[in-house]
Amino acid sequence: MNGREVLVRGGGGLCGALLLAASMWLYEAKPDAEAGVLEPIRDSGGVGTVVSTPEFSVRVDRVVAARSLAPALSFGRASAPVRTEGVFLAVRVRARAEREPVKLMRVTLETPGGFSFKEGPRPEAAQAVAPEFQPMLWGTAAYLFELPKERLEGARLVVGTGGLLPQLSAAAEIDLGLGKSRAADLVRDAVEKYDPRAERS
């Protein structure tokens, strides 16, 4: 084998290794790229401001932390409060549809570090039924999340219409304004036996 053959084979091996590395990178990056394409474009805002999408508008009025939730009634008798090792976060919102009645089918709480918490209290806890929002009429809703206390900081509420084609659905992202001190205050002052049905915005 002469020097030229060594160079040709070495160059071929190097090119093959580079192509293999590139294909592996593309394979790993593809799910993230597809997820980005399928995610709806979000309109964003903060607490107290109206965030408008083509299908609905929403405004977060209040954020409440709770150590426990009021129980649901069982055969006319109330059971013990529903407790958590973390914290319950109740987000009170006002919303309206823009053209046609709409339900906010996708409601999540996103926190730094890539964590996402689904809305919904425990079955044994009191809960308010999420309404269908009507065009040009403001309605209220309370969304409940259960999460670790240390995850409150930096939390954002994400609400959307969902659907079979996520990239075509409307979504709003609201920064809840939970900096380090505000999150600590919420945890310290968390209420007992919070009942989303009793509170009126």
Secondary structure, 3 states (H helix, E strand, C coil): CCHHHHHHHHHHHHHHHHHHHHHHHHHHHHHHHHHHHHCCCEEEEECCCCEECCCEEEEEEEEEEEEEECECEECCEECCCEEEEEEEEEEEEEEEECCCCECCCEEEEEECCCEEEECCCCCCECCCCCCCECECCCEEEEEEEEECHHHCCCCEEEEECCCCCHHHCCEEEEECCCCHHHHHHHHHCCECCECCCCCCC
